[in-house]
Amino acid sequence: MRRFLAILVGLIAAAPARADSDVEHARYSVVASTGAIEIRDYAPQIVAETTVAGERGAAISEGFRRLAGYIFGDNSPQRKIAMTAPVGQEWKGGDWKVRFTMPAEYNMANLPKPNSAEVKLAAAPGKRMAAIRFSGLAGDDALAENQAKLLDYL
């Protein structure tokens, strides 16, 4: 049975991540690749997520702020959690869901409890995704252009 292919738009920031970066990345294996496009199988993961209504830029910024607060210690027992990549964003029913993958050392039992009711913890199943890397800012135009490239590829 064909698995659902979701679309992930990856971003290489203006200051590109170094290959030896200390930032943990979500675990995946590359199934196929062509140029900047990869088909990836992501392992199951634990995520912290929040949902924000509104225009994408403002909603993503607010969601990132909430989740950054959680990993910087706005949790019980005020424990810092390492940042991981990528930061997920998904538009669903007029709202934006922003997601941080938790480091592999955590599971639902040992992850600090968020102090904010707006931050939820969840076990995300493994999934197959198409990803594209591009340079520059991830503005609406760049996202639409790269999403079109992914859809053409698929």
Backbone hydrogen bonds, N-H to C=O, Kabsch-Sander energy under -0.5 kcal/mol:
donor,donor_aa,acceptor,acceptor_aa,energy
6,A,4,F,-0.7
6,A,128,R,-1.9
8,L,6,A,-0.5
8,L,130,A,-3.4
10,G,8,L,-0.8
10,G,132,I,-1.4
12,I,134,F,-2.3
13,A,11,L,-0.8
21,S,18,R,-1.9
24,E,83,M,-0.8
26,A,85,A,-2.2
29,S,41,D,-1.9
31,V,29,S,-0.6
31,V,39,I,-3.3
32,A,39,I,-1.2
34,T,37,I,-2.6
37,I,34,T,-2.3
38,E,131,A,-2.6
39,I,32,A,-3.0
40,R,38,E,-0.6
40,R,129,M,-3.4
41,D,29,S,-2.7
42,Y,40,R,-0.7
42,Y,127,K,-3.3
43,A,27,R,-2.2
45,Q,124,A,-2.4
47,V,122,A,-2.9
48,A,100,F,-2.5
49,E,120,K,-2.9
50,T,98,V,-2.0
52,V,96,W,-3.1
54,G,94,G,-0.9
59,A,55,E,-2.8
60,I,56,R,-3.1
61,S,57,G,-2.0
62,E,58,A,-2.4
63,G,59,A,-2.7
64,F,60,I,-2.8
65,R,61,S,-2.2
66,R,62,E,-2.3
67,L,63,G,-2.4
68,A,64,F,-2.9
69,G,65,R,-2.1
70,Y,66,R,-1.8
71,I,67,L,-2.4
72,F,68,A,-1.9
73,G,70,Y,-1.4
74,D,69,G,-2.8
75,N,73,G,-2.3
76,S,113,K,-2.9
78,Q,75,N,-2.5
81,I,71,I,-3.1
85,A,24,E,-2.1
88,G,86,P,-0.6
88,G,99,R,-2.6
90,E,97,K,-2.2
92,K,90,E,-0.5
92,K,95,D,-3.2
95,D,92,K,-1.7
96,W,52,V,-3.4
97,K,90,E,-3.2
98,V,50,T,-2.7
98,V,96,W,-0.6
99,R,88,G,-2.5
100,F,48,A,-2.8
101,T,86,P,-0.6
102,M,46,I,-3.2
106,Y,103,P,-2.1
111,L,107,N,-1.1
113,K,76,S,-1.6
115,N,74,D,-1.7
116,S,74,D,-0.5
119,V,116,S,-1.3
120,K,49,E,-3.0
120,K,118,E,-0.5
122,A,47,V,-2.4
124,A,45,Q,-3.5
124,A,122,A,-0.7
127,K,42,Y,-1.2
128,R,4,F,-0.7
129,M,40,R,-2.9
130,A,6,A,-2.5
131,A,38,E,-3.1
132,I,8,L,-0.9
133,R,36,A,-1.6
136,G,12,I,-0.7
139,G,137,L,-1.1
143,L,139,G,-2.7
144,A,140,D,-2.5
145,E,141,D,-2.5
146,N,142,A,-2.4
147,Q,143,L,-2.6
148,A,144,A,-2.1
149,K,145,E,-1.6
150,L,146,N,-2.1
151,L,147,Q,-2.7
152,D,148,A,-2.4
153,Y,149,K,-2.1
154,L,150,L,-2.5
